[in-house]
Amino acid sequence: MRRSLPGATIVVVGLLLLVDYIIINPALATLADLILELVVLLAAAAALAGGVALVLRHWTELVERRGDPPGSLALLAGFTVILLAGLYPGSSGSTDPAVRWIVAALLTPLIAALFALLFIFLLGAAGRGLTIRTREGTLMLAAAAAVVVLLLPLGGSAGDWLADAADWTLAVPIGGAFRGLLIGVAIVTAVHAARVLLAVNGAEE
Amino acid sequence: MTDRLTRRSSRARFAPLALVVLLGAAVLLRPGDDGGALLLANPDRTQVAELQAAFAALPEAPLVLVGLDADLGTYPEIRVAVRAALADLLARDARLAFVSFTPEGRAIASAELDRLERGGFGEDELLDLGFIAGAEAGMVRAVTDLLSDGVEGSVADAIRVADVGMGAFQLVLVVGGGEMGPRSWVEQVGTRLPGLPIAAIVPTFAQPELAPYVRTGQLVALLATLRDGAAYAADVGGGEAAEQVPSALAMLLGMLIALVALGRTLAASLWGLGPVPGEGAGTSNRRRGGGRERDDATADAADADVEAAPERAAEADAAAETDPGDEAEPASDAEREADAR
């Protein structure tokens, strides 16, 4: 039986939030709010630290001419532009029109264009996957082909039949397997949480 | 043999161009209003009717919270339905407040707000609550503390006057696809505000996860497939939204191309028919019986190469001995090549 500081913290915070959820008590609510605020601040600080680490890494690579200098330059330029747009004197931050324009007119279309290539890359990946000749890969692609057939946008009675079959497939076999997975994950999570609460050896590994 | 390969190679070079021309033609050639032989919308209108009923149950000039946490990769699948729903709500004089708990969702919300503002809607109808950090913890905190100090406008004032955080809203419309989807809303917000109805629009992959929440009533409505989205947009969106529905013909052609490609690779893998994907043009597909044999010409060339490698190594050795000042790199390269083979 051993109890480390992270484990003890998880137990105390978890129990406190659970009790606050069950019992209405102003003092308890204040304490729970404080913890939630700390968690939010921690998450924001982690995001900030991630941003700083990213900039430092690419700045070093650019200065030392390592890695992909044009890529690093593009990243740093993008970072600078979005920071300038969000932090110039009088800016309203993430809701500033300049930030919105950069996001709506540049960032979103660029990322959407990248994702639009998924169709081609997926077909390529399917072909490459089959060269490995695994049974699972073949089965997955056969299932994918069957789903594509079910989703064909046809009209008339054939289209109605396909749509009904697609709905049934989604609700019954796929839904059943998916929910089975979710229930399995939930059981494992509950067991692990119980092991942490009871400080069973190996639970924190 | 070489001529055939050259012809095949030149044909393959034009294949992407042909694909682009084909898809372009498909996008331009839209089906008629009645759909004809092509129909994208789901004939089963249950989900559409549930969403319409949820909107119809709203009071006059309702406050609606839009939790926009979609994923940029899957958002195009639900964009038509989301835009039609926003237009439908605004047509019912709803006041919309947008909030996001993921950076990607924030980017999409920003783009949608920009579009709506360009469409003539202002601060009397729209409120940007921005991005809230902290994932689930941030969401729990937002249940009681949604407005930050700097937020202003008539919608913000209405929320502030109610002084109950998210309880001020009459409906939450969750646009999912990212990490913080309708499940997080049901778990974190629905349990704390059980009287607040939650409706959701998500991509198809999330449907099996969320369908049980509709049956239990934790979600009052769920649009979760492109077919449902198209049906909803066609029902309520009017001309503009109907125009934005992807061309069924383009989708059909794209899917047929995918099916042909998948069918060829599957046939090659299962029964040895057609070219083996990922192998070069100089290889054949004589793989019946499950084996994988190299083309004779390729095999012969490779064998000849292997036989020639030691000779090249010996020549390189001799060259190194003749010129002692020169580094023995060519010899060692040839030796490595021979060893590798």
Interface residues (C-beta under 8 A of the other chain):
Chain A: Y21 D33 L36 E37 V39 V40 L42 A43 A44 A47 S92 G93 S94 T95 V99 R100 W101 V103 A104 L107 T108 I111 A112 F115 A116 L118 F119 L123 A126 G127 R128 L130 T131 R133 T138 L141 A142 A144 A145 V148 V149 L151 L152 P153 L154 G155 G156 G159 D160 A163 D164 A166 D167 L170 A171 I174 G175 A177 F178 R179 L182
Chain B: G35 G36 A37 L38 L39 L40 N42 P43 D44 L72 G73 Y75 P76 R106 A107 I108 S110 A111 L113 D114 R115 D128 G130 F131 I132 A133 G134 A135 A137 G138 V140 R141 T144 D145 G150 T191 T204 Q207 P208 E209 A211 P212 T225 L226 R227 A248 M251 L252 G254 M255 A258 L259 A261 L262 G263 T265 L266 A268 S269 L270 V276 P277 G278 E279
